[in-house]
Structures are given as structure tokens and as C-alpha cells.
Amino acid sequence: MINNPFRLTMFIGVLLALLAATTGPAPASGRPNADWPTWQGDTYGTRHNAAEQKITAGNVGRLKLKWAFAYPKTGAPAKSQPAVVGGVVYFGGPDARFYAVDARTGATRWSFALPSGGVTQDGPAVAKGKVFFGDSSGFVYALDQRTGALKWSRDTENHPAGMHTSSPLYHDGKIYIGASSGENTGGADYPCCTFRGHIDALDAETGAQVWRFWTVPEPVQAGTWPSGAARWEPSGAGVWSSPVIDPKTNTLYVGTGQNYTGSAGDFDSLLALDARTGAVRWKEQVTDADTWRSLCNEPDAEGYCPGLEDGTNLDYDIGATPNLFTVRGRKLVGVGQKSGVYHTFDARTGDVVWRRQLGVPLPSGGISGLQWGGSYDGKRLYLASYFADPGTVFAVNPADGQVLWQTPNPADGCTTGGAAAFPDVCVLAHAPAVTSSPGVVFEGSNDGKFRAYSATTGAVLWQYDTLREFAGVNGLTGFGSALSGSGGAVVSGGMVYVQSGYWPFYPSEHGNVLLAFGL
């Protein structure tokens, strides 16, 4: 027993410090309220809303659909994860329009037609009175947050296949956004490939390029393909994922994809760049060789799939957004890979701290592993595997990657609800990025069901089947599909928002939907 009050105070202080040192709290994000202003949730990529106090593990089972926003049928997926700021939801549709709607009712505040005719595939960032986002044609836009008026637009791509799935991040007067492409889907007669992945820093006021980091050298012609089409290399290493920034060190972290041709460049890498200049602080390549194009999946791929003979036709991108977190006072950065491995590095040096195989590696096609990103709530990392027979949601210890719990996609996911009518479409897999708020983890499935899990046990606390028709508040009828990749759920102000409309597509005469749930 400690009788001395001073010693008691010291003892309690040391005990609390030891407890806090095991895994640090989610870094302060600068969010004084429950807004969700950017895809990453905050600059650290936690995808966790600590300010959300209305929805809890005790009441999440009472979530009800409050409204649906339906899109016209276009054939494009609903991939733009919304941002929620000041009672307004901002998101792009598959109809070449961008929307701002009332967070409580879904009523449209304003909409903007993309002049390029492209589709918004990334999630917007809201900062300094503007809404920033990219599109499928390689443009980046800044709109007035209140009116939707165009402030500036910039074509970041001179390559016709260039696009943005990487969501922008605002920091210190700049917008950071990556670029990738679909050039590697060209057929045998296509002169593949000349696209070079890059990460850009743009002036948030004007759109002017501040710096650019190229992920591969300039391609040169290196003979021809069997069809006679010109062969170019190296190429690829697109930036599919969204960047994160440690504002204390001004370090930007972002992952890269595989090569299309050749074997040079920063493919399948986690980059740590100076956010002010784009200079490399360190980089870690997690796959020795990975050259893949879509022809690798064809039966007559020989001669068109550069990695087929030596088994490096993997498509093991880092398509996930990194997470920054602290363990025993040491700042770490972790990121998932399509091989199914979660990699964790010292955020300052790039030294490997731990790795954990969670997903099932399935070479070629990019459908395995950890797809778009995880969440960190200050205690646990939450991750989800895609095609893993079945896909599984995990909670792991951020100190060493030890699995604390794992919950497979419920076995009846394809035999119950709307999915039961489409046995040839349904798969028990998780494409979306994971999201969390205190006590609750949110993740969607290709079985069309949106689920909430207990953060402490992994038990399914609630699920909602999105494979049904919805009367949209905008006057259209919509239909759900697989829960959206490229993003995940957004929790803000006692509401949860999620897009339903991703591959594999469930057939319907209607377009897909953005859904809003509340208590």
C-alpha cells in the first residue's frame, strides 16, 4: 500500500504512461467535431472518427436507412467515397457529375457537371472553403464548397489512359494526389505501354504544380510484341492509393502499383517523400519483381505477359492507403498489399518492424490480399481481406501484428437476402477500406451486405442488405450491388454513409446508390 500522496501520484502517472506507451492514441487530426473531410479521415490515414459519440457498440444494431441517393444507369461503378463537413455530404457520381447534399435529408444543395466528361472515382477532400477531387480522365478540380462554382481545374495527365483513383489530401496549402491508368488493359495490337505513375503536389489556391515524383523512368521503345505492335518499357507503377502525411515531420507516405512492362522503377513500393519538395526520404520495395498486364489472364498470354515465364505476373500492388500510428513512443507506418501481407516500417527510417500474412495470395488479377486500406483507433488495426475464400475482417495488435480477432465473411452471405438470386455473381469477399468509430468497425462485402462489427470481439452487431431497389430522394430508383471499392464507409454526426455499386455487378435496370443510415 502506498501511503505517501506524492508517491501515489507518481505511481499512477508512471502506470498511465506505461499503458499509453503500448499503443498510442489515434493521432490528433485537427477535427474538432465529427466531420469526415477527406478519404483518409485525417492526415494520418486512421480512417477512424474518435469524435463520433452518437453511434456506439450498444446501439449500432438500431441503425436504419434514412435516405438513398440514386444514380442513373451508366455502367460505371459508384466509387467516390463521400466527405462530410458542416452538415453537407460531398461525393461524385458515375454520371460525370459531382454533388453536395444535405447530410440529414439527402436534398441536393448543388451539383457540378465535369467538363472533361470523366467520372469521379476518388473521394473528395474539403478544406479552406474548397472541395478537391480528381476524375477518370486525369483532371483535378477545386470547387467552391458553398456554391459548387469552379475555382480551378488542372489536367494532370498528357497520357490518354491516365486517371485518378487516388484521393487528394490537403496539407499546408497543397493538394497531394496520385495518378494511375488503365493502359495495361490494352489488347494484343496495342503498343503497350508508355504510362508513368506519379504523385503530384498542387497549389491549393491555383492548381499549379509544385512538384511531381515519377515512379518509373521515361519509357523507350524496346522492340515489338508478337502482333507487331511497338513495345515500350519500363512503364506502370501507378499510384492507385491515397497518400497520408505526418504534419510534424512533413513526410508524405504513398504506395505504388506493379510494372506494366520492364522491371525498373519504384513498383510495389511504399514511398516516404518530403512533402515540401518531393525528395525521397526512404522507400521500401515489397516485391522483387512484378510485371503484369491484363493479357496475363488470357490463355494465349505467352509473348504478351512479360512475367509469365518466370512467375512474376503477380499484380501485387500496394493499392491500400498507409496508416500512421505510434507504438511505445515509436512512430510506425503500415500498409497492406494485394499479396495479403500487412507491412509495418519505422516511419523515420523505413526499417522493417513486422510483417503479417493475413490475406490469401492469388497471383494475377489483383483480386487477392488487402485491397484499399485499414483503420486504426489507437488500440487496434482493423484490416480486411478481399478474395480469400472467404474474405475476413481482422483486428491486429499494432505492436507486432498479432491477430486479436478475425471474423470471416458470414457463410450465408450468398444464400440470404438479394444475393441469393445471383449465385453466379456473389462472392464472400471484402473490397472496401475498413472504417471505425469508438467501439465499432464498419466493412462491406461483395455479397451486397454492409456490416458493423464489435471493435473488441469482432462479433457482427448489425448488417444491412443493399441488394434491393431504393426510392432515391433525388427522384430516381436505384439498386445496390457489391459494396464499393476505392473507399469505404464514412461515419459522421450520428450517420453512416456508404456507396453500393462495385464489381462484381448485380444485374439491374437501375443505377446504383449512395446510402445514409442513422439511429
C-alpha positions as CSV (number, residue, x, y, z in Angstrom):
1,M,0.0,0.0,0.0
2,I,1.3,3.5,-0.9
3,N,0.6,6.0,1.9
4,N,2.6,8.9,0.6
5,P,0.3,11.1,-1.6
6,F,3.2,12.3,-3.7
7,R,4.5,8.7,-4.3
8,L,0.9,7.6,-5.1
9,T,0.6,10.4,-7.7
10,M,4.0,9.4,-9.2
11,F,2.9,5.7,-9.3
12,I,-0.3,6.5,-11.0
13,G,1.5,8.7,-13.5
14,V,4.0,6.1,-14.4
15,L,1.3,3.4,-14.7
16,L,-0.7,5.6,-17.1
17,A,2.4,6.3,-19.1
18,L,3.2,2.6,-19.4
19,L,-0.3,1.8,-20.5
20,A,-0.3,4.6,-23.1
21,A,3.1,3.6,-24.4
22,T,1.9,0.2,-25.6
23,T,-0.2,1.6,-28.5
24,G,-0.6,5.3,-28.8
25,P,-3.9,7.0,-29.4
26,A,-5.1,7.8,-32.9
27,P,-3.1,11.0,-33.8
28,A,-4.8,14.3,-33.4
29,S,-6.3,15.1,-36.8
30,G,-7.3,18.7,-36.3
31,R,-11.0,17.7,-36.5
32,P,-12.8,19.5,-33.6
33,N,-16.1,17.8,-34.4
34,A,-17.4,14.7,-36.1
35,D,-16.7,15.9,-39.7
36,W,-15.0,13.5,-42.1
37,P,-13.3,15.9,-44.5
38,T,-11.1,13.6,-46.6
39,W,-10.9,10.0,-47.8
40,Q,-8.2,9.1,-45.2
41,G,-10.3,10.5,-42.4
42,D,-7.3,12.6,-41.3
43,T,-3.8,13.3,-42.5
44,Y,-2.5,10.1,-40.7
45,G,-4.9,7.8,-42.6
46,T,-6.5,6.4,-39.5
47,R,-10.0,6.1,-41.1
48,H,-11.3,6.5,-37.5
49,N,-13.6,9.1,-36.2
50,A,-12.9,9.5,-32.5
51,A,-15.3,12.4,-32.3
52,E,-18.3,10.2,-33.2
53,Q,-20.1,9.6,-29.9
54,K,-23.7,9.0,-31.1
55,I,-23.3,5.6,-32.7
56,T,-21.9,3.0,-30.2
57,A,-21.5,-0.7,-30.0
58,G,-24.6,-0.8,-27.8
59,N,-26.9,1.0,-30.3
60,V,-25.4,0.3,-33.8
61,G,-27.9,-2.5,-34.2
62,R,-30.6,0.1,-34.4
63,L,-29.3,1.8,-37.5
64,K,-32.0,2.4,-40.1
65,L,-31.8,3.7,-43.6
66,K,-32.6,7.4,-43.6
67,W,-32.3,8.2,-47.3
68,A,-30.8,6.9,-50.6
69,F,-29.4,8.9,-53.4
70,A,-29.8,7.0,-56.7
71,Y,-27.7,7.4,-59.9
72,P,-28.8,7.0,-63.5
73,K,-27.7,3.7,-65.0
74,T,-24.3,4.3,-66.7
75,G,-22.3,1.1,-66.4
76,A,-19.7,2.9,-64.3
77,P,-19.2,1.9,-60.6
78,A,-20.2,4.1,-57.7
79,K,-16.7,4.6,-56.3
80,S,-16.5,8.1,-54.8
81,Q,-16.4,7.8,-51.0
82,P,-18.1,10.9,-49.6
83,A,-16.7,13.6,-47.4
84,V,-18.9,15.1,-44.7
85,V,-18.3,18.7,-43.5
86,G,-20.7,21.1,-41.8
87,G,-23.8,19.0,-42.4
88,V,-23.2,18.6,-46.1
89,V,-22.1,15.4,-47.9
90,Y,-19.8,15.8,-50.9
91,F,-19.3,13.0,-53.5
92,G,-19.0,12.2,-57.2
93,G,-21.4,10.0,-59.1
94,P,-20.9,7.6,-62.0
95,D,-22.8,10.1,-64.2
96,A,-20.0,12.6,-64.7
97,R,-21.5,14.9,-62.0
98,F,-20.3,15.9,-58.6
99,Y,-22.9,16.5,-55.8
100,A,-23.3,18.3,-52.5
101,V,-26.4,17.2,-50.5
102,D,-27.8,17.8,-47.1
103,A,-26.4,15.2,-44.6
104,R,-29.7,14.6,-42.8
105,T,-32.1,14.5,-45.7
106,G,-30.1,13.9,-48.9
107,A,-31.6,17.0,-50.5
108,T,-29.4,18.4,-53.2
109,R,-27.6,21.6,-52.4
110,W,-25.7,21.9,-55.7
111,S,-24.3,19.7,-58.4
112,F,-21.5,20.2,-60.9
113,A,-21.1,18.7,-64.4
114,L,-17.5,17.6,-65.0
115,P,-16.4,19.5,-68.2
116,S,-14.0,16.6,-69.1
117,G,-16.9,14.1,-69.2
118,G,-14.9,11.9,-66.8
119,V,-16.2,10.2,-63.7
120,T,-15.2,10.8,-60.1
121,Q,-13.5,7.7,-58.8
122,D,-11.8,9.1,-55.8
123,G,-13.1,10.6,-52.6
124,P,-13.0,14.4,-52.3
125,A,-11.1,16.5,-49.8
126,V,-12.8,19.6,-48.2
127,A,-10.5,22.3,-47.0
128,K,-10.2,26.1,-47.0
129,G,-13.6,26.6,-48.4
130,K,-13.0,24.3,-51.4
131,V,-13.8,20.8,-52.5
132,F,-10.9,19.0,-54.3
133,F,-11.2,15.8,-56.3
134,G,-9.9,14.0,-59.4
135,D,-11.6,12.2,-62.2
136,S,-11.1,9.3,-64.7
137,S,-9.6,11.5,-67.4
138,G,-6.8,12.8,-65.2
139,F,-8.3,16.2,-64.3
140,V,-8.2,17.6,-60.7
141,Y,-10.9,20.1,-59.7
142,A,-11.4,22.7,-57.0
143,L,-15.0,23.8,-56.4
144,D,-16.4,26.4,-54.1
145,Q,-17.6,24.5,-51.0
146,R,-20.7,26.6,-50.6
147,T,-21.9,27.0,-54.2
148,G,-20.1,24.4,-56.4
149,A,-18.6,27.1,-58.6
150,L,-15.4,26.0,-60.4
151,K,-12.4,27.7,-58.8
152,W,-9.8,25.9,-60.9
153,S,-9.2,22.7,-62.8
154,R,-6.0,21.1,-64.0
155,D,-5.3,18.3,-66.5
156,T,-2.5,16.4,-64.8
157,E,-2.3,13.8,-67.5
158,N,-1.0,14.0,-71.1
159,H,-1.5,10.3,-71.3
160,P,-4.9,9.4,-72.7
161,A,-5.3,6.5,-70.2
162,G,-4.3,8.5,-67.1
163,M,-6.7,8.8,-64.3
164,H,-7.2,9.4,-60.6
165,T,-8.3,6.8,-58.1
166,S,-6.0,8.2,-55.5
167,S,-8.0,10.6,-53.3
168,P,-6.5,14.1,-52.7
169,L,-5.2,15.2,-49.3
170,Y,-4.8,18.8,-48.2
171,H,-1.9,19.9,-46.1
172,D,-0.2,23.3,-45.7
173,G,-1.6,25.0,-48.8
174,K,-1.0,22.0,-51.1
175,I,-3.1,19.1,-52.5
176,Y,-1.4,15.8,-52.8
177,I,-2.8,13.2,-55.3
178,G,-1.5,10.2,-57.2
179,A,-2.2,9.1,-60.7
180,S,-2.6,5.7,-62.4
181,S,-4.0,4.4,-65.6
182,G,-5.9,1.5,-67.3
183,E,-3.3,1.4,-70.1
184,N,-2.3,-2.2,-69.2
185,T,-5.8,-3.4,-70.2
186,G,-5.0,-2.9,-73.9
187,G,-5.2,-5.9,-76.3
188,A,-2.5,-7.7,-78.3
189,D,-2.5,-5.0,-81.0
190,Y,-2.0,-2.2,-78.5
191,P,1.6,-0.6,-78.4
192,C,2.0,-1.2,-74.7
193,C,3.0,0.7,-72.6
194,T,4.0,4.3,-72.0
195,F,2.2,5.4,-68.9
196,R,4.4,6.5,-65.9
197,G,2.9,6.6,-62.4
198,H,3.3,9.8,-60.4
199,I,2.4,11.6,-57.2
200,D,1.8,15.4,-57.5
201,A,1.7,18.3,-55.1
202,L,-0.5,21.1,-56.4
203,D,-1.0,24.6,-55.1
204,A,-4.5,24.5,-53.4
205,E,-5.3,28.1,-54.4
206,T,-4.3,27.9,-58.1
207,G,-3.9,24.2,-59.1
208,A,-0.3,25.0,-60.2
209,Q,2.1,22.0,-59.9
210,V,4.5,22.5,-57.1
211,W,6.4,19.2,-57.6
212,R,6.0,15.8,-59.2
213,F,7.6,12.5,-58.3
214,W,7.8,9.9,-61.2
215,T,7.6,6.3,-60.1
216,V,9.3,4.9,-63.3
217,P,11.9,6.2,-65.8
218,E,10.9,7.6,-69.2
219,P,9.8,4.6,-71.3
220,V,11.7,3.8,-74.5
221,Q,10.8,1.5,-77.4
222,A,12.2,-2.0,-76.8
223,G,11.3,-3.9,-79.9
224,T,7.8,-5.2,-80.7
225,W,5.1,-7.5,-79.4
226,P,4.3,-10.7,-81.3
227,S,1.5,-8.8,-83.1
228,G,4.0,-6.3,-84.4
229,A,2.8,-3.5,-82.2
230,A,5.5,-1.4,-80.6
231,R,6.8,-2.5,-77.2
232,W,7.7,0.2,-74.7
233,E,9.4,-0.2,-71.3
234,P,9.6,0.5,-68.4
235,S,6.0,1.6,-67.6
236,G,3.3,1.5,-65.0
237,A,3.9,1.7,-61.2
238,G,0.7,3.8,-60.9
239,V,-0.4,5.4,-57.7
240,W,-3.8,3.9,-57.0
241,S,-3.9,4.6,-53.3
242,S,-4.3,7.8,-51.4
243,P,-1.4,9.5,-49.6
244,V,-1.0,10.3,-45.9
245,I,1.1,12.9,-44.2
246,D,2.8,13.2,-40.9
247,P,2.4,17.0,-40.3
248,K,5.1,17.0,-37.6
249,T,7.8,15.8,-39.9
250,N,6.3,16.9,-43.2
251,T,6.7,13.4,-44.6
252,L,4.3,12.1,-47.2
253,Y,3.7,8.3,-47.5
254,V,2.2,6.6,-50.5
255,G,2.1,3.2,-52.1
256,T,2.7,2.2,-55.8
257,G,1.5,-0.4,-58.2
258,Q,3.1,-3.0,-60.4
259,N,5.1,-2.5,-63.6
260,Y,3.2,-2.9,-66.9
261,T,6.4,-3.5,-68.8
262,G,10.1,-3.7,-67.9
263,S,11.4,-4.2,-64.4
264,A,12.7,-0.7,-63.4
265,G,11.3,1.9,-61.1
266,D,9.6,2.1,-57.7
267,F,6.9,-0.5,-58.3
268,D,5.2,-2.2,-55.4
269,S,6.8,0.2,-53.0
270,L,6.0,2.4,-50.1
271,L,7.5,5.8,-50.6
272,A,8.4,8.4,-47.9
273,L,8.8,11.8,-49.5
274,D,9.5,15.3,-48.3
275,A,6.0,16.9,-48.5
276,R,7.6,20.3,-49.3
277,T,9.8,19.2,-52.2
278,G,9.0,15.6,-53.2
279,A,12.6,14.5,-52.3
280,V,12.9,10.8,-51.3
281,R,13.4,10.3,-47.6
282,W,13.3,6.5,-47.9
283,K,11.5,3.9,-50.0
284,E,10.8,0.2,-49.4
285,Q,10.0,-2.2,-52.3
286,V,7.9,-5.1,-51.0
287,T,8.1,-7.3,-54.2
288,D,11.3,-8.1,-56.1
289,A,9.6,-8.4,-59.5
290,D,6.1,-7.8,-60.6
291,T,5.3,-7.1,-64.3
292,W,1.7,-7.6,-65.2
293,R,-0.9,-6.5,-67.7
294,S,-4.4,-7.8,-68.2
295,L,-3.4,-10.1,-71.1
296,C,-1.6,-12.2,-68.4
297,N,-5.1,-13.7,-67.6
298,E,-5.6,-14.8,-71.2
299,P,-4.9,-18.4,-72.3
300,D,-2.7,-17.2,-75.1
301,A,-0.7,-14.7,-73.0
302,E,2.7,-16.1,-73.9
303,G,4.6,-13.3,-75.5
304,Y,2.3,-10.7,-74.2
305,C,2.7,-11.2,-70.5
306,P,6.3,-10.3,-69.6
307,G,6.2,-12.0,-66.2
308,L,4.5,-15.2,-67.3
309,E,7.7,-17.4,-67.8
310,D,9.4,-16.5,-64.5
311,G,6.2,-16.3,-62.4
312,T,6.4,-12.6,-61.7
313,N,2.9,-11.9,-63.3
314,L,1.6,-11.2,-59.8
315,D,-0.2,-7.8,-59.8
316,Y,0.7,-7.4,-56.1
317,D,0.2,-3.6,-55.9
318,I,0.2,-1.6,-52.8
319,G,-3.3,-0.3,-53.6
320,A,-4.1,0.4,-50.0
321,T,-3.6,3.7,-48.2
322,P,-1.0,3.6,-45.4
323,N,-1.8,4.0,-41.7
324,L,0.4,6.1,-39.3
325,F,0.4,5.0,-35.7
326,T,2.6,5.0,-32.6
327,V,3.9,2.1,-30.5
328,R,5.9,2.7,-27.3
329,G,6.7,6.1,-28.5
330,R,8.0,4.9,-31.9
331,K,6.1,6.2,-34.9
332,L,5.3,3.5,-37.4
333,V,3.7,3.4,-40.9
334,G,1.9,0.3,-42.0
335,V,0.3,-0.6,-45.4
336,G,-1.5,-3.6,-46.9
337,Q,-0.5,-5.3,-50.1
338,K,-2.5,-7.4,-52.6
339,S,-0.3,-10.4,-51.7
340,G,-2.2,-10.4,-48.4
341,V,0.7,-9.1,-46.3
342,Y,0.5,-6.1,-44.0
343,H,3.9,-4.4,-43.8
344,T,5.0,-2.2,-40.9
345,F,8.0,0.1,-41.1
346,D,9.7,2.7,-38.9
347,A,8.2,5.9,-40.1
348,R,11.5,7.8,-39.8
349,T,14.0,5.3,-41.3
350,G,11.9,2.7,-43.3
351,D,13.3,-0.2,-41.3
352,V,11.0,-3.2,-41.2
353,V,9.3,-3.6,-37.8
354,W,6.9,-6.5,-38.6
355,R,5.0,-8.2,-41.3
356,R,1.9,-10.3,-41.1
357,Q,0.3,-12.6,-43.8
358,L,-3.5,-12.0,-43.5
359,G,-5.0,-12.5,-46.9
360,V,-4.5,-15.4,-49.3
361,P,-2.1,-14.7,-52.2
362,L,-3.7,-15.3,-55.6
363,P,-1.3,-14.3,-58.3
364,S,-2.5,-12.3,-61.3
365,G,-5.5,-10.0,-61.5
366,G,-5.2,-8.1,-58.3
367,I,-8.2,-9.7,-56.5
368,S,-6.4,-11.1,-53.5
369,G,-4.9,-9.7,-50.4
370,L,-5.6,-6.4,-48.6
371,Q,-7.2,-4.1,-51.1
372,W,-7.9,-0.4,-50.3
373,G,-6.9,0.2,-46.7
374,G,-7.4,-0.3,-42.9
375,S,-8.3,1.7,-39.9
376,Y,-6.6,2.5,-36.6
377,D,-8.4,3.5,-33.4
378,G,-5.5,3.9,-31.1
379,K,-5.7,0.4,-29.8
380,R,-6.0,-1.9,-32.8
381,L,-5.5,-2.0,-36.5
382,Y,-8.6,-3.2,-38.5
383,L,-7.9,-4.9,-41.8
384,A,-10.0,-6.9,-44.3
385,S,-9.0,-9.4,-47.0
386,Y,-10.6,-9.5,-50.4
387,F,-10.9,-12.8,-52.3
388,A,-9.6,-15.2,-49.6
389,D,-12.3,-17.9,-49.5
390,P,-13.8,-16.3,-47.6
391,G,-12.7,-12.7,-47.1
392,T,-12.1,-11.9,-43.4
393,V,-12.1,-8.9,-41.2
394,F,-9.2,-8.8,-38.7
395,A,-8.2,-6.8,-35.7
396,V,-4.4,-6.9,-35.1
397,N,-2.0,-5.6,-32.4
398,P,-0.2,-2.6,-33.9
399,A,2.9,-3.5,-31.9
400,D,3.6,-6.9,-33.6
401,G,0.8,-7.8,-35.9
402,Q,-0.6,-10.5,-33.6
403,V,-4.2,-11.3,-34.7
404,L,-6.5,-10.3,-31.8
405,W,-9.7,-11.5,-33.6
406,Q,-10.8,-12.5,-37.0
407,T,-14.3,-12.7,-38.4
408,P,-14.9,-14.4,-41.8
409,N,-17.5,-13.1,-44.2
410,P,-20.6,-14.9,-42.9
411,A,-21.1,-18.2,-44.7
412,D,-24.7,-17.4,-45.6
413,G,-23.8,-14.1,-47.3
414,C,-24.5,-15.5,-50.8
415,T,-27.5,-17.6,-49.8
416,T,-29.6,-15.0,-48.0
417,G,-31.0,-11.6,-49.0
418,G,-30.8,-10.3,-52.5
419,A,-27.5,-12.2,-53.3
420,A,-29.4,-15.5,-53.1
421,A,-30.9,-14.8,-56.6
422,F,-27.4,-14.3,-58.1
423,P,-25.3,-17.4,-57.1
424,D,-23.0,-16.9,-60.1
425,V,-22.2,-13.3,-59.1
426,C,-21.9,-13.4,-55.4
427,V,-18.5,-13.9,-53.7
428,L,-17.6,-13.7,-50.0
429,A,-15.0,-11.0,-50.3
430,H,-14.3,-7.6,-48.9
431,A,-13.2,-4.8,-51.3
432,P,-13.9,-1.7,-49.3
433,A,-11.4,0.1,-47.0
434,V,-12.2,-0.5,-43.3
435,T,-13.7,2.3,-41.2
436,S,-14.1,2.6,-37.4
437,S,-15.6,4.8,-34.7
438,P,-15.4,4.2,-31.0
439,G,-16.3,0.6,-30.3
440,V,-17.5,-0.2,-33.9
441,V,-15.9,-1.4,-37.1
442,F,-17.7,-1.0,-40.5
443,E,-17.0,-3.1,-43.6
444,G,-18.9,-4.0,-46.7
445,S,-18.9,-7.2,-48.8
446,N,-19.3,-8.4,-52.3
447,D,-22.4,-10.2,-51.1
448,G,-24.1,-6.8,-51.1
449,K,-24.3,-6.6,-47.3
450,F,-23.0,-3.7,-45.2
451,R,-21.9,-4.8,-41.7
452,A,-20.9,-3.4,-38.3
453,Y,-18.6,-5.4,-36.1
454,S,-17.6,-5.1,-32.4
455,A,-14.2,-3.5,-32.2
456,T,-13.4,-5.7,-29.2
457,T,-14.6,-9.1,-30.2
458,G,-15.3,-9.0,-34.0
459,A,-18.9,-10.1,-33.5
460,V,-21.3,-8.9,-36.2
461,L,-23.5,-6.3,-34.5
462,W,-25.6,-5.2,-37.5
463,Q,-26.0,-5.8,-41.2
464,Y,-28.0,-4.3,-44.0
465,D,-28.7,-6.0,-47.4
466,T,-28.2,-3.4,-50.1
467,L,-29.3,-5.7,-53.0
468,R,-32.8,-4.2,-53.4
469,E,-34.5,-1.3,-55.1
470,F,-34.3,2.1,-53.4
471,A,-36.5,5.2,-54.0
472,G,-33.9,7.9,-54.3
473,V,-34.5,11.3,-52.6
474,N,-33.5,12.8,-56.0
475,G,-36.4,11.2,-57.8
476,L,-34.6,8.2,-59.3
477,T,-34.8,4.5,-58.5
478,G,-31.6,2.8,-57.5
479,F,-30.3,-0.7,-56.9
480,G,-27.4,-1.8,-54.7
481,S,-24.5,-4.0,-55.7
482,A,-21.2,-5.1,-54.2
483,L,-20.1,-2.6,-51.5
484,S,-17.9,-0.1,-53.1
485,G,-14.2,-0.5,-53.5
486,S,-11.9,2.6,-53.8
487,G,-13.4,3.7,-50.5
488,G,-15.5,2.5,-47.6
489,A,-18.0,3.8,-45.1
490,V,-17.9,7.3,-43.6
491,V,-19.2,7.9,-40.0
492,S,-20.1,11.4,-39.1
493,G,-22.6,13.2,-36.8
494,G,-24.6,10.1,-35.9
495,M,-24.9,9.0,-39.5
496,V,-23.1,6.4,-41.7
497,Y,-22.7,6.8,-45.4
498,V,-21.6,4.2,-48.0
499,Q,-21.7,3.7,-51.7
500,S,-23.2,0.5,-53.1
501,G,-22.2,-0.2,-56.7
502,Y,-19.0,-2.1,-57.4
503,W,-17.7,-5.1,-59.2
504,P,-19.0,-7.8,-59.4
505,F,-22.1,-6.0,-60.6
506,Y,-25.5,-7.5,-59.8
507,P,-27.8,-7.1,-62.8
508,S,-30.5,-4.4,-62.6
509,E,-32.2,-1.9,-64.9
510,H,-31.4,0.8,-62.4
511,G,-28.2,2.6,-61.4
512,N,-26.5,2.2,-58.0
513,V,-26.9,4.2,-54.8
514,L,-25.3,6.2,-52.0
515,L,-27.0,5.1,-48.7
516,A,-27.3,7.1,-45.5
517,F,-28.0,5.3,-42.1
518,G,-28.9,6.8,-38.7
519,L,-30.4,5.9,-35.4
